[in-house]
């Protein structure tokens, strides 16, 4: 007898749509053990923690573009939110096609404008005669493949393969730069399993507010008084 599907799976909200890198980070963390709920903004992810979902996945910082300010703004709310874990994802653009299509068949490449630019060298070397079509997002490009000619390809995350049936990945990691990483926070409301402070070495995320001119010095003095080592800090106005 086949195993019965799990009932009442935990709900995980993420910055959508399906097939984005946030979705990929969530899937690599939780797999098929949860129900994924896409949201239109980071603020919506935080709002849903109070109502419909157990866990949220939000981008915190990118190695090239820096901190995600909207995430920090949401963490500054009065609502008690805990960062339970973090996920570091290497941003790897993939060349996706419909099943059976070969690299030599491709005459059109679709993706978000930034992704097309980030894969310029690969396109110039392997698809020099292909036309480029800008799409609202990388996942929108993957979705468009399903109704496009077989000679079209999309540049997107490999998470799109779990969202849209009938697609194959020809190449992974086709971006020009391979040092692009994004850290995501796993956020949740308080519960009975709040991390204990009894262990000598505990990694903790603190939100501190100081009303003085030299904020950096005041924060470091406070951490020193608490005998806490500061790994990194972000000062947000």
N, C-alpha and C positions, 0 to 999 in steps of 0.2 A: 504494500500500500504506500502511495506517495505521501511524503510529509505534508501535513496541513500547514498553510501559511500562518505566520504569527499574527495574532489579533492585537489591536490597540498598540500599534508600534508608536514609539516616541516620535513626536513631530519636531522637525528641524526646519527653521526658517532661514533663508539665505537671500542675498542680493541677486535677483534674477536678471534675465530669464534663464530657463533651463539650458544647460550647455555652456554657461559662463565659467570662468576660472574659479569663481567662488563656489559654484556648484561642483566643480571638479574637486576642490579642496574638501568640501563637505563629504563627497562620495568616497574619497580616499580615506577619510577618517572613520566614517560610519558604515560604508557599504550599503547593503540592502536591509540593514536591521532597523531602519527608521523610515518615516514618511517625510518626503521633501516638499516644502511649501515655498514657492518663489514669491519674493516681495519686490516692489518697484523702487525702494530706496532703503538706505541703511536705517533711517529713522523708523520706517515701517517694520523692520526686523526687530528693533528694540520695543516698539509699541506692542508687537504680537506676543512678547514674552509675558505680558500681563494678562493675556486673554486666551490665545489659542495654541501656543507652542511651548515646548519644554526647553528648547535650546535654539540659539541663534548663531549663525556664522557670518562674520563681517570682516572686511579687509582692514588691517591696522596700519601697515606700512609697506611701501614698495622700495626696493633697493635703489631704484633709479629716480623715482618721483617723490620719495619721502613719505611722511605721515599722512594718513587719511583723516583730514580735519573733521569731517562729518562724524566719524566714529568717536573721536575724542569729545566732540560736542555732546553726543548722546551719552557718553560715560559720565559727563558732568551733571547730568540730571539729578534730581532729588531721589528718584527711584533707586532702590538698592539693587545693583547689578554686580554679579561676580564674573570675573574672567576665569573660566574653569580650565582652559587649556589653550594651546596655540598650535597652528598648523603652518609650516613653511613650505610653500609650493614654488618650484621652479617653473617660470612661465615659458612653456614650450609650445610654439605654434606648430600645428600639424597640417599637412596637405591631405584633404579628405575628398574622396570621390564616391560615386555610386559603384556598386559591386561590378567587377569585371572590367572597369576602365583602367587603362594603362597610362603611364606618364606621357607617352608619345601621342595619346589621343587628345590631350587637353589643349584647347584653344581659348579658354576663358577662365579667369581666376576671380573669385568673389570673396570679399571680406570687408571688415571695417577698415577705414582709411589708415589708421595707425598700424594695424597688422600688416597691411599691404606694404607700407613703408618699412616696417621692421624686418620684412623678408625680401627686401629688394634684391640682394645679391643672389639668393637662391633662384628667384624668378628670372633674373637676367641670365643666369648660367643654364638653367634647365628648361625654362619656358620663355625664351626670348621673343617669340612671336604671339604669345597669348595676350588677349585684351584683358584689362583690369576693370572690375566692376565694384564700386563702393557700395557697402551695405550698412544698415544702422548698427549692427553688432556682428561679432564673429559667429554667434549662434544663429543669427538670422541668415547668414550666408549658408550655413549647413542646412537649415530648414529649406532654403530656396533650392538647394540641389535636387530635392525630391521632385520638383516640377520643372526642372531645367533640362536642356539637352545633355546627353551623356558626355559630351565633350567639355562640360564645365567642371570646375573644382572649387573647393572652398578652403580657406585658411582659418582654422579655429582650434579650440582645445579638443583633446581626445575624449572629453566628457560628452561631446556631441554624439559619439558612437553609441552611448548608452541611452540617448534620448530619441534619436531618429533612426529607425530601422532601414536597412538596405544600404548602409554606407560602409566604406572601407578606408583605412588609413594607408596612404602610399609612403609618406615620409613623416618622421617626427623630429622636432627640434630644428626647423628650417629657418629660424630667426637669425639675423646677422650677429646679434650679441647674445652670449650664453651666460651672462651674469645678472639676469633679470629674475629676482625673487620677490614674492609677496608673502608677508606674514598675515595670517588670519587669526582672529580671536574667536574662541568658543565661549559664548556668553550665556548666562542663565540667571534666573532669580535665586535668591537665597533658599537654602534647604538645610536638611539636617546634616548633610555631609560637607559643611563648610570646612576648608582646610584648617587643620590644627596648627597652632603656633608653638607647640611643645617641642618640636624637633629643632635642633640647633641650626641646621641649614635648610631654610625654606625660601623658595623663590616666591615673591609676592609683588603684585601690582597695586600701588597705592595712588589714590587721588588726593592731592594736597592743595589747599588754597591758602595763600599768604597775601596780606595786604600791606606790603612794604615795597620800597623802591628797588632794593637788591634782592629780587626773588630767588635767584640762583644760589646766592650765599646762604639765605635763610633756610632754603630747603636742604642744602647740604649739612648745615648745622643741626637741623632737626633730625636728619638721618643718623648723624654721628651720635647725637644724644640717645637715640634708640638702638645704637650699636648695630646698624644695618648697613651693608655694603650696597652702594648704588651701581648697578650694572649699566643703566642708561636712563636718560630723563628727557622729557619733552616739555617745553615751556609753551603753554597756549594762553594767549591774551584773554 
